[in-house]
Amino acid sequence: MSAFAPALAQDQLKQSPEQSSFTLKVTSDLVLTNVVVRDKKTGDIVHGLTSKDFTVLENGKPQSIASFDFESVDQAAPLNEATISGSSGKSLFNAKTGVAKPEELRNHRLIVLFFDLTSMQPEDIERSVEAARDYINKQMAPADLVSVVSLDTNLSLDQDFTQNKQLLLNAVNNYDPGAGQGFQPGATSTTNQVEDTTAFTADESEYNDLNTDRELFAISSIAKSLAYINEKKSMLYFSGGIQRDGIENQASLRSAINSAVRSNLSIYSVDTRGLQAISPLGDASTGSLRGTSSYNGAGLQNNMDSNYNTQEVMATLSSDTGGKAFFDSNDFSPAFERVQRDTSAYYVIGFRSTDTRKDGRYRRLTIKVNRPDVKLEYRPGYYAPADFLHSNREDRERQLEDELASDLPATDVAVYLQALYFRTDETHYFVPVSLVVPGSQIPFVKGGDKDKATLDIIGEVKEASGRSIGQARQTVKLSIDQAQQVRQKNVQYSTGFTLPIGKYHLKFVVRENETGRMGSFEADIQVPDQRRIPLKMSSVVLASQMIPAPKNSDNPLDRDGQQLVPNLPHVFRQDQHLYFLYEVYAPSHVGTASSDPKAAKEAEKNPKAPVKVLTSIEFLKDGAKSFETPLVEASSVNVPNRDAVAFQFDVPLNGLKPGLYTCQVNVIDDAGGSFSFPRTAVLIREPAPAPTTPAAPAQGGTPTPSSPGN
């Protein structure tokens, strides 16, 4: 893959005039928290309280209660089995039998059984599955709506919310005890998980970080998919521990907690390893240790630290979302009992924070009630939403990656893309990719006599099977003379990939870093197989702009020290020059069509034998020829490393009238008796009113000539 400097494009994309329209935007900043009120002496739920009995403080400041409700499973109305799925078509939980209305879910428990198979040993899976069976058969109440989710090679919904015990049993019984063996946690420099046969322990922290991110992203995805359900949700998270290295996974952990809190989801973590006997020598899965660590306490301390580290993330997930963690016990039934107890009856209090800053900081909640004989259970706080300016580098990078992986397009910033192809050998092609963003979409900031802006660009090429085979990532800094009127022009970015013959899916995401708005463009591209085609050609590049090419570049768009900037919409002005570039590959040598077989064979084997390729370009309007370039004949290969004849034309447009033309490229391989006549549409406009000075280059790039309307 190769990348090139961004450029200010010619006025390729017509800027739409501003239209007067009315847009209504509604944002909801309602913070919901569940409060369980119990009698101090008996532990019974206290009923009959009203909003006037409660006081809500955020960071010590009183908040006005905007919504108040009491829910109790004793008041749950029976649901029709065909409509109990509390799912939405836009969420992870896709209903197959219908969608329950919000009022139908009132007073019901919504419980997610999440099995993290990637972190569990076979015996851990067996214990967790057996505990789930016991709950379904013995403890599940009529008010319980349960769904089953698992994380193996991917995140899977195995059963949507249902009261049908048989469907739930079918889901949990399908788990293979050997399913998690492909994602075992790696060893670190502070653990005794590998046999000490060398002078050091291999550190696999980066491998663990990736696994941890994957597990936390799964929790975040589940939480986001449940955000549309107002009732309190509970997740029983069965895991064999999550390894975290310092602050490496802090952004992922914070994202998972934020998603859960905003979705009113409490996480109850269950360590499926149960009660463990930690010894200085480790367990039977590792070899014996060398040195004195087994005798001086260092080995035991390392094993205890490792066990604690894997439980710390689970404990944080539970405490920060209002749940509870269950460790060091082979009996998992108390976890189910605690979920039922915490969600049997509770008050739902909503308020809108008086602190309107979107700084992403943690805000501590204090809830009081005007009765001294009760005790309250509620989550201790939440993270405020963070706008783009207050997000950190990890969050911003994760936003780009999430958008790249999203099935839905980002449309806040208009993005246009074009992919071409040039052959490098018989089975591989270089695919130049050009992105254009209208200048009106970019909020430039004045800095001295310059307009400045920063764009983040990320892209990916996938095979038809979905496997990623190429990526692009760059931060582009723009610094433009204010006289350039950049808001009336377009910013163009170029990169490229070398790909084998086949079908691919290409997606790019662009984000402007002033407000964080993003736009995306994706397309399916075909890298052609031209091995059996008589006349082999590249794409025809149309351009109205050139920039200095990098030194020692093998980019097919570079010719004589200049690089063509492709014009995506094929829109030009009369005061511009239209540049053409295309290549003909493996042209037939003169004499290969001879009637003498011996002479034809010798001509074919001689790489220096002359060729005869004829080409011209015609402009057609209303079916009549308006202009044609002189016929050009090539007698030799001028790009030997690609066995290609490259043609480049410079056509002044001042002789053509404004209007829409059909441009036909005529290519004839006279020696081989083959030909091709590709066509494309070209729009020519009237000249711009007045010229402007050249634009300054993007930081780290090369100077880019500019003209009015850019």
Secondary structure per residue as TSV (DSSP state, phi and psi in degrees):
chain	resnum	aa	ss	phi	psi
A	1	M	-	360.0	143.3
A	2	S	E	-134.5	152.0
A	3	A	E	-128.6	148.8
A	4	F	-	-127.1	165.7
A	5	A	-	-67.2	147.0
A	6	P	-	-68.8	155.2
A	7	A	E	-137.2	152.7
A	8	L	E	-81.8	116.1
A	9	A	E	-80.8	160.3
A	10	Q	-	-67.3	175.6
A	11	D	S	-72.8	69.2
A	12	Q	-	-77.6	-40.1
A	13	L	S	-108.2	122.3
A	14	K	-	-68.3	125.2
A	15	Q	-	-75.2	125.0
A	16	S	-	-70.6	134.6
A	17	P	-	-63.9	147.2
A	18	E	-	-65.6	130.1
A	19	Q	-	-106.8	138.2
A	20	S	-	-77.1	117.3
A	21	S	-	-147.1	160.7
A	22	F	-	-110.5	125.1
A	23	T	-	-120.1	127.0
A	24	L	-	-103.2	120.1
A	25	K	-	-116.9	131.9
A	26	V	-	-121.8	126.5
A	27	T	-	-122.3	140.5
A	28	S	-	-113.9	120.9
A	29	D	-	-111.8	26.0
A	30	L	E	-70.7	126.9
A	31	V	E	-102.6	120.8
A	32	L	E	-104.8	138.1
A	33	T	E	-142.1	143.0
A	34	N	E	-97.4	135.0
A	35	V	E	-125.0	122.9
A	36	V	E	-100.7	122.6
A	37	V	E	-109.2	118.9
A	38	R	E	-121.3	151.2
A	39	D	E	-71.5	133.3
A	40	K	T	-63.0	-32.5
A	41	K	T	-87.3	-46.4
A	42	T	T	-97.6	-22.4
A	43	G	-	79.5	5.6
A	44	D	-	-75.3	153.2
A	45	I	B	-68.3	135.9
A	46	V	-	-94.2	122.7
A	47	H	-	-102.4	166.8
A	48	G	-	85.3	6.2
A	49	L	-	-78.4	154.4
A	50	T	-	-120.7	174.8
A	51	S	G	-63.0	-27.1
A	52	K	G	-69.5	-18.0
A	53	D	G	-82.4	-11.1
A	54	F	E	-109.2	149.8
A	55	T	E	-128.7	127.5
A	56	V	E	-112.2	127.8
A	57	L	E	-120.3	135.7
A	58	E	E	-118.2	115.6
A	59	N	T	51.8	37.4
A	60	G	T	85.1	-2.5
A	61	K	E	-104.6	131.9
A	62	P	E	-63.5	144.8
A	63	Q	E	-124.4	145.1
A	64	S	-	-83.7	130.4
A	65	I	E	-75.8	121.3
A	66	A	E	-96.0	-28.1
A	67	S	E	-144.5	149.9
A	68	F	E	-150.6	135.8
A	69	D	E	-155.4	155.6
A	70	F	E	-124.6	130.3
A	71	E	E	-125.2	139.5
A	72	S	E	-144.2	134.7
A	73	V	G	-67.2	-19.5
A	74	D	G	-67.2	-19.2
A	75	Q	G	-102.3	10.7
A	76	A	-	-67.7	130.9
A	77	A	-	-87.4	142.2
A	78	P	-	-63.8	143.3
A	79	L	-	-106.5	147.1
A	80	N	-	-70.0	128.5
A	81	E	G	-58.0	-25.3
A	82	A	G	-75.5	-13.0
A	83	T	G	-129.4	20.7
A	84	I	-	-83.4	-8.2
A	85	S	-	-73.7	113.1
A	86	G	-	-84.9	56.0
A	87	S	-	-113.0	166.2
A	88	S	-	-132.9	146.9
A	89	G	T	-63.0	-17.4
A	90	K	T	-95.6	2.9
A	91	S	S	-112.0	178.3
A	92	L	S	-64.8	-33.4
A	93	F	S	-89.5	91.8
A	94	N	-	-87.4	116.6
A	95	A	-	-69.8	138.3
A	96	K	S	-107.8	-18.5
A	97	T	S	-121.8	13.4
A	98	G	-	121.4	168.7
A	99	V	-	-121.4	129.4
A	100	A	-	-76.5	143.7
A	101	K	-	-76.8	154.3
A	102	P	H	-55.4	-40.6
A	103	E	H	-67.4	-23.6
A	104	E	H	-75.2	-24.8
A	105	L	H	-84.9	-8.2
A	106	R	T	-59.4	138.6
A	107	N	T	68.5	16.3
A	108	H	-	-107.8	152.3
A	109	R	E	-86.4	132.6
A	110	L	E	-112.4	111.5
A	111	I	E	-122.2	129.7
A	112	V	E	-108.4	122.5
A	113	L	E	-94.4	107.9
A	114	F	E	-109.3	113.9
A	115	F	E	-101.9	110.2
A	116	D	E	-87.1	84.5
A	117	L	G	-67.4	-21.7
A	118	T	G	-70.2	-18.8
A	119	S	G	-106.9	-1.9
A	120	M	-	-108.5	143.5
A	121	Q	-	-77.5	161.9
A	122	P	H	-52.8	-41.8
A	123	E	H	-69.3	-28.8
A	124	D	H	-66.7	-41.5
A	125	I	H	-62.9	-41.5
A	126	E	H	-62.0	-42.1
A	127	R	H	-64.5	-44.4
A	128	S	H	-67.9	-39.2
A	129	V	H	-65.6	-41.5
A	130	E	H	-63.8	-39.2
A	131	A	H	-65.8	-38.3
A	132	A	H	-65.4	-39.5
A	133	R	H	-61.5	-44.5
A	134	D	H	-62.1	-40.3
A	135	Y	I	-64.2	-45.3
A	136	I	I	-64.7	-40.4
A	137	N	I	-81.6	-31.5
A	138	K	I	-117.2	-32.3
A	139	Q	I	-109.1	-20.1
A	140	M	-	-62.7	126.4
A	141	A	-	-95.6	161.6
A	142	P	T	-60.0	-25.9
A	143	A	T	-85.4	-2.0
A	144	D	E	-85.4	127.0
A	145	L	E	-111.5	118.9
A	146	V	E	-120.8	138.9
A	147	S	E	-124.8	158.5
A	148	V	E	-125.4	124.8
A	149	V	E	-129.2	146.7
A	150	S	E	-137.5	153.0
A	151	L	E	-121.0	112.0
A	152	D	S	-125.7	-113.2
A	153	T	S	-72.1	-21.2
A	154	N	S	-151.3	172.1
A	155	L	E	-83.0	126.3
A	156	S	E	-131.9	132.6
A	157	L	E	-88.3	109.5
A	158	D	E	-91.3	-23.5
A	159	Q	E	-159.6	126.2
A	160	D	E	-73.1	171.6
A	161	F	E	-54.9	128.4
A	162	T	E	-157.0	159.1
A	163	Q	-	-102.2	-2.0
A	164	N	-	-77.7	111.0
A	165	K	H	-66.4	-35.1
A	166	Q	H	-66.3	-39.7
A	167	L	H	-63.5	-38.9
A	168	L	H	-67.3	-41.7
A	169	L	H	-64.3	-38.6
A	170	N	H	-61.2	-37.0
A	171	A	H	-69.4	-48.8
A	172	V	H	-73.2	-26.2
A	173	N	T	-74.5	-12.7
A	174	N	T	-82.4	-6.6
A	175	Y	-	-75.7	129.3
A	176	D	-	-88.2	124.9
A	177	P	T	-58.3	-20.3
A	178	G	T	-96.4	10.6
A	179	A	T	-70.0	-25.7
A	180	G	T	-95.0	7.4
A	181	Q	G	-71.8	-17.1
A	182	G	G	-79.6	-7.7
A	183	F	G	-129.4	43.2
A	184	Q	-	-67.3	142.0
A	185	P	-	-64.2	139.9
A	186	G	-	-82.6	168.3
A	187	A	-	-81.7	154.5
A	188	T	-	-123.3	174.1
A	189	S	T	-70.6	-6.7
A	190	T	T	-115.8	16.2
A	191	T	-	-123.2	162.2
A	192	N	-	-110.5	43.6
A	193	Q	-	-88.4	-6.5
A	194	V	S	-126.3	157.6
A	195	E	-	-69.4	130.3
A	196	D	-	-85.2	84.2
A	197	T	-	-105.7	-0.4
A	198	T	S	-129.7	-174.8
A	199	A	S	-80.1	-6.0
A	200	F	S	-146.9	162.5
A	201	T	-	-100.6	128.3
A	202	A	-	-61.3	132.1
A	203	D	-	-97.5	115.0
A	204	E	-	-112.5	38.4
A	205	S	H	-62.8	-39.3
A	206	E	H	-63.6	-38.1
A	207	Y	H	-61.9	-43.7
A	208	N	H	-64.2	-37.6
A	209	D	H	-61.0	-41.5
A	210	L	H	-65.2	-42.8
A	211	N	H	-62.4	-42.3
A	212	T	H	-64.5	-43.8
A	213	D	H	-57.8	-41.6
A	214	R	H	-62.5	-42.4
A	215	E	H	-68.5	-41.4
A	216	L	H	-70.0	-36.8
A	217	F	H	-64.1	-34.6
A	218	A	H	-64.2	-43.4
A	219	I	H	-62.5	-43.1
A	220	S	H	-62.1	-40.8
A	221	S	H	-63.7	-42.2
A	222	I	H	-63.7	-44.5
A	223	A	H	-61.3	-44.3
A	224	K	H	-64.3	-34.7
A	225	S	H	-70.2	-17.5
A	226	L	T	-102.2	4.7
A	227	A	T	-64.6	-26.5
A	228	Y	T	-75.9	-12.1
A	229	I	-	-92.2	122.1
A	230	N	-	-76.2	-27.5
A	231	E	S	-65.4	159.2
A	232	K	-	-67.0	134.2
A	233	K	E	-114.8	151.0
A	234	S	E	-128.3	138.5
A	235	M	E	-119.0	122.9
A	236	L	E	-92.3	109.1
A	237	Y	E	-100.9	105.6
A	238	F	E	-91.7	118.1
A	239	S	E	-147.4	152.2
A	240	G	S	-92.3	19.6
A	241	G	-	107.7	147.8
A	242	I	-	-121.6	121.7
A	243	Q	-	-87.7	126.1
A	244	R	-	-126.8	137.8
A	245	D	-	-109.9	99.4
A	246	G	T	60.5	-126.7
A	247	I	T	-104.4	13.4
A	248	E	T	-61.6	-36.3
A	249	N	T	-106.5	20.3
A	250	Q	H	-62.3	-41.5
A	251	A	H	-64.2	-41.8
A	252	S	H	-67.1	-40.7
A	253	L	H	-64.3	-43.9
A	254	R	H	-64.8	-39.5
A	255	S	H	-63.3	-42.0
A	256	A	H	-64.6	-42.8
A	257	I	H	-66.2	-43.9
A	258	N	H	-60.5	-44.3
A	259	S	H	-62.5	-40.9
A	260	A	H	-66.8	-43.7
A	261	V	H	-64.8	-43.4
A	262	R	H	-68.6	-25.1
A	263	S	T	-92.3	3.7
A	264	N	T	59.5	45.0
A	265	L	E	-114.9	122.7
A	266	S	E	-99.1	136.4
A	267	I	E	-106.5	127.2
A	268	Y	E	-113.1	103.7
A	269	S	E	-84.9	135.4
A	270	V	E	-125.0	118.3
A	271	D	E	-80.9	106.3
A	272	T	T	-74.3	-5.9
A	273	R	T	-72.2	-16.6
A	274	G	-	68.8	-153.9
A	275	L	S	-79.0	122.5
A	276	Q	-	-114.2	143.9
A	277	A	-	-98.5	107.4
A	278	I	-	-92.6	120.4
A	279	S	-	-116.6	160.2
A	280	P	T	-62.1	-28.4
A	281	L	T	-88.9	-2.4
A	282	G	-	81.6	-173.1
A	283	D	-	-97.9	-172.6
A	284	A	T	-74.1	-5.6
A	285	S	T	-83.5	-5.6
A	286	T	S	-124.5	160.3
A	287	G	-	-82.8	178.4
A	288	S	-	-70.1	153.0
A	289	L	-	-94.9	149.7
A	290	R	-	-95.7	167.0
A	291	G	T	81.9	-163.0
A	292	T	T	-104.9	6.6
A	293	S	H	-63.4	-26.9
A	294	S	H	-72.0	-16.5
A	295	Y	H	-113.1	-20.9
A	296	N	H	-101.9	6.2
A	297	G	S	95.0	-11.6
A	298	A	H	-67.2	-40.0
A	299	G	H	-64.9	-43.1
A	300	L	H	-63.8	-42.0
A	301	Q	H	-64.0	-40.1
A	302	N	H	-62.0	-43.3
A	303	N	H	-66.4	-38.6
A	304	M	H	-67.8	-39.8
A	305	D	H	-63.2	-41.5
A	306	S	H	-63.0	-42.9
A	307	N	H	-64.9	-41.8
A	308	Y	H	-64.7	-41.6
A	309	N	H	-61.6	-36.8
A	310	T	H	-73.4	-20.5
A	311	Q	H	-92.9	-19.6
A	312	E	H	-63.6	-42.1
A	313	V	H	-65.3	-42.3
A	314	M	H	-62.4	-40.1
A	315	A	H	-65.7	-39.5
A	316	T	H	-65.2	-43.1
A	317	L	H	-57.8	-40.9
A	318	S	H	-73.9	-48.4
A	319	S	H	-66.0	-37.8
A	320	D	H	-80.7	-10.0
A	321	T	H	-111.6	4.7
A	322	G	T	87.1	13.3
A	323	G	-	-100.3	-155.1
A	324	K	-	-148.5	145.0
A	325	A	-	-100.2	142.8
A	326	F	B	-121.8	110.6
A	327	F	-	-122.6	159.5
A	328	D	S	54.9	46.2
A	329	S	-	-149.0	137.7
A	330	N	S	-88.2	-4.6
A	331	D	-	-104.7	112.1
A	332	F	-	-93.4	-3.9
A	333	S	H	-62.3	-33.3
A	334	P	H	-59.2	-27.7
A	335	A	H	-65.5	-44.2
A	336	F	H	-65.5	-39.9
A	337	E	H	-64.0	-39.0
A	338	R	H	-67.3	-39.3
A	339	V	H	-60.9	-46.6
A	340	Q	H	-65.3	-37.5
A	341	R	H	-67.5	-42.6
A	342	D	H	-71.9	-22.7
A	343	T	T	-112.5	13.9
A	344	S	S	-72.4	-39.7
A	345	A	E	-157.5	132.8
A	346	Y	E	-160.8	158.5
A	347	Y	E	-98.4	138.5
A	348	V	E	-108.9	113.8
A	349	I	E	-113.3	131.1
A	350	G	E	-121.9	141.2
A	351	F	E	-147.5	158.1
A	352	R	E	-108.2	119.5
A	353	S	-	-62.3	139.2
A	354	T	S	-75.4	-14.3
A	355	D	-	-91.5	101.0
A	356	T	-	-86.2	0.5
A	357	R	-	-67.4	134.8
A	358	K	-	-102.2	70.3
A	359	D	B	-101.0	-2.6
A	360	G	-	71.6	11.1
A	361	R	-	-85.0	159.0
A	362	Y	E	-76.3	133.9
A	363	R	E	-121.0	122.9
A	364	R	E	-85.2	134.6
A	365	L	E	-103.4	139.5
A	366	T	E	-130.9	123.0
A	367	I	E	-119.9	129.1
A	368	K	E	-123.1	155.0
A	369	V	E	-130.8	147.8
A	370	N	S	-83.3	39.4
A	371	R	-	-135.3	129.4
A	372	P	T	-82.2	-11.3
A	373	D	T	-95.9	17.1
A	374	V	E	-128.2	160.8
A	375	K	E	-126.9	148.0
A	376	L	E	-112.6	144.4
A	377	E	E	-124.2	121.6
A	378	Y	-	-160.4	164.9
A	379	R	-	-73.3	146.0
A	380	P	-	-75.3	-15.6
A	381	G	E	173.8	-171.2
A	382	Y	E	-155.6	162.5
A	383	Y	E	-92.3	129.5
A	384	A	-	-66.5	150.6
A	385	P	-	-62.5	146.3
A	386	A	B	-115.4	126.8
A	387	D	-	-79.6	179.5
A	388	F	G	-63.9	-38.4
A	389	L	G	-66.1	-25.4
A	390	H	G	-99.3	0.8
A	391	S	-	-82.7	150.4
A	392	N	-	-90.2	178.9
A	393	R	H	-63.6	-39.8
A	394	E	H	-64.5	-41.4
A	395	D	H	-64.5	-40.4
A	396	R	H	-66.6	-40.3
A	397	E	H	-66.6	-38.4
A	398	R	H	-66.4	-35.9
A	399	Q	H	-60.9	-43.1
A	400	L	H	-62.6	-45.6
A	401	E	H	-66.3	-36.9
A	402	D	H	-65.1	-40.9
A	403	E	H	-68.7	-36.5
A	404	L	H	-63.6	-35.6
A	405	A	H	-85.9	-9.9
A	406	S	-	-71.1	145.8
A	407	D	S	-80.6	-15.8
A	408	L	S	-99.5	140.8
A	409	P	-	-77.3	152.2
A	410	A	-	-94.3	131.0
A	411	T	B	-123.9	9.2
A	412	D	S	-71.0	-26.6
A	413	V	S	-123.3	129.1
A	414	A	-	-73.4	131.1
A	415	V	-	-133.1	135.3
A	416	Y	E	-124.1	142.2
A	417	L	E	-136.2	145.6
A	418	Q	E	-139.3	136.3
A	419	A	E	-121.5	129.9
A	420	L	-	-113.3	-176.9
A	421	Y	-	-149.6	141.9
A	422	F	E	-136.9	133.2
A	423	R	E	-75.3	136.2
A	424	T	S	-105.1	-34.4
A	425	D	S	-152.0	-170.3
A	426	E	S	-63.1	-27.8
A	427	T	S	-119.6	0.9
A	428	H	E	-129.7	146.4
A	429	Y	E	-133.5	144.6
A	430	F	E	-89.8	127.0
A	431	V	E	-111.9	97.7
A	432	P	E	-71.0	135.2
A	433	V	E	-119.7	128.6
A	434	S	E	-119.0	132.7
A	435	L	E	-116.1	138.4
A	436	V	E	-125.7	131.0
A	437	V	E	-122.0	123.0
A	438	P	E	-58.2	136.7
A	439	G	G	-60.3	-27.4
A	440	S	G	-67.4	-16.1
A	441	Q	G	-86.9	-9.9
A	442	I	S	-106.9	120.1
A	443	P	-	-79.9	94.4
A	444	F	-	-74.8	146.4
A	445	V	E	-113.9	134.1
A	446	K	E	-74.4	131.5
A	447	G	E	-137.9	95.3
A	448	G	T	70.4	-125.1
A	449	D	T	-99.8	18.4
A	450	K	E	-119.3	151.2
A	451	D	E	-99.3	124.1
A	452	K	E	-120.1	146.1
A	453	A	E	-159.1	160.3
A	454	T	E	-131.2	133.2
A	455	L	E	-119.6	136.4
A	456	D	E	-102.2	130.5
A	457	I	E	-126.6	130.9
A	458	I	E	-138.0	139.4
A	459	G	E	-146.6	163.4
A	460	E	E	-153.0	143.2
A	461	V	E	-115.6	129.6
A	462	K	E	-121.5	145.6
A	463	E	E	-70.9	170.8
A	464	A	T	-60.1	-27.2
A	465	S	T	-77.1	-10.3
A	466	G	S	98.6	-1.8
A	467	R	-	-79.6	131.9
A	468	S	E	-76.6	130.4
A	469	I	E	-124.3	-0.3
A	470	G	E	-165.4	141.9
A	471	Q	E	-138.2	154.6
A	472	A	E	-135.0	137.9
A	473	R	E	-150.1	124.1
A	474	Q	E	-157.0	144.4
A	475	T	E	-104.0	121.4
A	476	V	E	-106.2	123.2
A	477	K	E	-103.6	123.0
A	478	L	E	-105.4	134.5
A	479	S	E	-138.9	103.2
A	480	I	E	-120.3	139.8
A	481	D	E	-58.8	134.8
A	482	Q	G	-62.1	-26.6
A	483	A	G	-68.0	-12.8
A	484	Q	G	-75.4	-12.4
A	485	Q	-	50.7	55.1
A	486	V	G	-63.0	-23.7
A	487	R	G	-67.8	-15.1
A	488	Q	G	-99.1	8.0
A	489	K	S	-121.6	-170.0
A	490	N	E	-128.8	144.3
A	491	V	E	-103.0	127.5
A	492	Q	E	-119.3	138.3
A	493	Y	E	-125.1	138.6
A	494	S	E	-125.9	141.7
A	495	T	E	-149.5	-171.4
A	496	G	E	-167.9	159.0
A	497	F	E	-134.4	145.3
A	498	T	E	-99.7	118.2
A	499	L	E	-128.6	147.1
A	500	P	E	-76.3	171.0
A	501	I	S	-60.8	136.0
A	502	G	E	154.1	-174.2
A	503	K	E	-104.6	140.2
A	504	Y	E	-140.4	158.4
A	505	H	E	-115.8	126.8
A	506	L	E	-115.9	130.7
A	507	K	E	-139.7	134.9
A	508	F	E	-128.3	145.4
A	509	V	E	-124.9	132.7
A	510	V	E	-120.3	133.5
A	511	R	E	-129.3	130.1
A	512	E	E	-89.8	137.1
A	513	N	T	-96.1	19.7
A	514	E	T	-91.6	-46.2
A	515	T	T	-115.4	-11.0
A	516	G	-	85.7	9.1
A	517	R	-	-68.5	145.5
A	518	M	E	-128.0	152.9
A	519	G	E	-138.2	152.7
A	520	S	E	-137.8	158.1
A	521	F	E	-145.5	132.9
A	522	E	E	-138.8	149.4
A	523	A	E	-157.0	153.8
A	524	D	E	-90.2	132.3
A	525	I	E	-121.8	151.2
A	526	Q	E	-119.9	117.2
A	527	V	E	-88.9	113.0
A	528	P	-	-75.6	152.9
A	529	D	-	-98.5	103.0
A	530	Q	-	-103.2	14.1
A	531	R	T	-65.8	-26.7
A	532	R	T	-108.4	8.6
A	533	I	-	-87.5	132.3
A	534	P	S	-59.2	-47.9
A	535	L	S	-114.8	116.7
A	536	K	E	-100.9	123.6
A	537	M	E	-129.2	155.2
A	538	S	-	-85.4	-178.2
A	539	S	-	-66.2	155.1
A	540	V	-	-95.5	117.9
A	541	V	E	-94.5	129.0
A	542	L	E	-112.0	131.2
A	543	A	E	-146.6	157.5
A	544	S	E	-127.1	11.8
A	545	Q	E	-148.5	142.8
A	546	M	E	-129.9	146.7
A	547	I	E	-129.1	156.5
A	548	P	E	-57.9	134.2
A	549	A	-	-86.0	148.3
A	550	P	-	-62.2	153.0
A	551	K	T	-70.4	148.3
A	552	N	T	55.4	36.9
A	553	S	-	-92.0	139.5
A	554	D	-	-106.7	21.0
A	555	N	-	-70.2	127.3
A	556	P	T	-61.0	-19.1
A	557	L	T	-80.0	-7.1
A	558	D	E	-92.0	124.3
A	559	R	E	-140.2	123.5
A	560	D	T	55.4	43.5
A	561	G	T	78.6	2.5
A	562	Q	E	-121.1	145.9
A	563	Q	E	-114.0	127.0
A	564	L	E	-74.4	136.5
A	565	V	E	-100.7	105.9
A	566	P	E	-57.1	140.2
A	567	N	-	-95.3	108.2
A	568	L	S	-67.2	-49.7
A	569	P	S	-87.5	-1.9
A	570	H	-	60.0	45.6
A	571	V	E	-114.5	125.4
A	572	F	E	-133.2	169.4
A	573	R	E	-116.5	159.8
A	574	Q	T	-65.9	-25.8
A	575	D	T	-89.2	12.8
A	576	Q	S	-109.2	167.8
A	577	H	E	-105.1	138.5
A	578	L	E	-101.9	116.7
A	579	Y	E	-99.2	134.7
A	580	F	E	-114.3	143.6
A	581	L	E	-146.4	128.7
A	582	Y	E	-157.8	161.2
A	583	E	E	-128.9	147.9
A	584	V	E	-115.4	125.9
A	585	Y	E	-103.4	145.1
A	586	A	S	46.3	54.7
A	587	P	-	-66.9	151.1
A	588	S	-	-69.3	143.5
A	589	H	B	-86.3	147.5
A	590	V	T	-61.1	129.0
A	591	G	T	106.5	-15.1
A	592	T	T	-70.8	-20.8
A	593	A	T	-95.1	12.7
A	594	S	-	-66.1	149.3
A	595	S	S	-70.7	-17.7
A	596	D	-	-85.1	108.8
A	597	P	H	-57.7	-37.6
A	598	K	H	-66.2	-44.1
A	599	A	H	-65.4	-38.8
A	600	A	H	-65.5	-36.7
A	601	K	H	-70.5	-38.8
A	602	E	H	-66.7	-38.1
A	603	A	H	-66.5	-35.9
A	604	E	H	-69.4	-34.3
A	605	K	H	-81.2	-18.6
A	606	N	-	-85.7	107.1
A	607	P	T	-67.7	-19.8
A	608	K	T	-94.2	4.2
A	609	A	S	-64.9	145.2
A	610	P	-	-67.8	156.4
A	611	V	B	-120.0	170.2
A	612	K	-	-144.4	94.2
A	613	V	E	-116.5	124.5
A	614	L	E	-109.6	140.7
A	615	T	E	-152.3	150.9
A	616	S	E	-155.6	168.1
A	617	I	E	-128.5	131.1
A	618	E	E	-115.3	145.4
A	619	F	E	-113.3	118.7
A	620	L	E	-112.1	136.5
A	621	K	E	-136.7	125.1
A	622	D	T	55.9	36.6
A	623	G	T	81.9	-3.6
A	624	A	E	-113.9	148.1
A	625	K	E	-75.5	123.3
A	626	S	E	-98.4	-29.6
A	627	F	E	-162.9	146.6
A	628	E	E	-143.6	135.7
A	629	T	-	-74.4	159.1
A	630	P	-	-61.2	149.6
A	631	L	-	-68.6	130.9
A	632	V	E	-113.2	134.9
A	633	E	E	-118.7	129.3
A	634	A	E	-106.4	130.4
A	635	S	-	-111.2	-0.7
A	636	S	S	-151.3	160.4
A	637	V	-	-78.3	121.7
A	638	N	S	-103.4	-0.5
A	639	V	B	-128.3	78.9
A	640	P	G	-62.3	-33.6
A	641	N	G	-67.4	-18.5
A	642	R	G	-114.4	6.3
A	643	D	T	50.4	52.8
A	644	A	E	-130.9	152.6
A	645	V	E	-108.4	116.2
A	646	A	E	-98.7	134.7
A	647	F	E	-117.1	135.5
A	648	Q	E	-134.7	129.2
A	649	F	E	-121.2	147.0
A	650	D	E	-123.2	108.5
A	651	V	E	-112.9	109.7
A	652	P	E	-66.7	137.7
A	653	L	-	-99.3	2.7
A	654	N	T	-69.4	-14.2
A	655	G	T	-91.8	-3.4
A	656	L	S	-106.4	140.1
A	657	K	-	-76.3	153.4
A	658	P	S	-60.8	143.3
A	659	G	E	151.2	-178.1
A	660	L	E	-96.2	128.2
A	661	Y	E	-121.8	154.8
A	662	T	E	-102.9	118.8
A	663	C	E	-99.3	121.4
A	664	Q	E	-114.1	126.9
A	665	V	E	-100.2	118.9
A	666	N	E	-98.3	121.3
A	667	V	E	-130.6	124.6
A	668	I	E	-130.3	121.9
A	669	D	E	-91.6	93.5
A	670	D	T	-66.9	-33.7
A	671	A	T	-70.1	-31.0
A	672	G	T	-101.2	-7.7
A	673	G	T	70.8	30.3
A	674	S	E	-121.3	161.8
A	675	F	E	-156.2	165.4
A	676	S	E	-154.9	144.6
A	677	F	-	-135.8	67.2
A	678	P	-	-65.8	147.1
A	679	R	E	-127.1	153.5
A	680	T	E	-153.9	155.5
A	681	A	E	-87.7	142.7
A	682	V	E	-135.1	132.3
A	683	L	E	-109.7	127.1
A	684	I	E	-113.2	129.8
A	685	R	E	-110.3	173.6
A	686	E	-	-71.9	160.7
A	687	P	-	-63.3	157.1
A	688	A	-	-72.5	155.2
A	689	P	S	-61.7	-42.5
A	690	A	S	-154.2	144.9
A	691	P	-	-76.2	161.7
A	692	T	-	-126.6	172.1
A	693	T	-	-76.1	161.3
A	694	P	-	-63.0	147.1
A	695	A	B	-81.2	149.1
A	696	A	-	-75.2	150.2
A	697	P	-	-75.9	159.3
A	698	A	-	-66.9	149.1
A	699	Q	B	-59.4	128.0
A	700	G	T	84.8	-1.8
A	701	G	S	-106.7	-158.6
A	702	T	-	-119.3	154.2
A	703	P	-	-58.8	144.8
A	704	T	B	-126.5	117.8
A	705	P	-	-64.2	147.8
A	706	S	-	-133.8	159.9
A	707	S	-	-145.5	167.2
A	708	P	T	-55.7	143.4
A	709	G	T	88.6	-0.9
A	710	N	-	-60.4	360.0
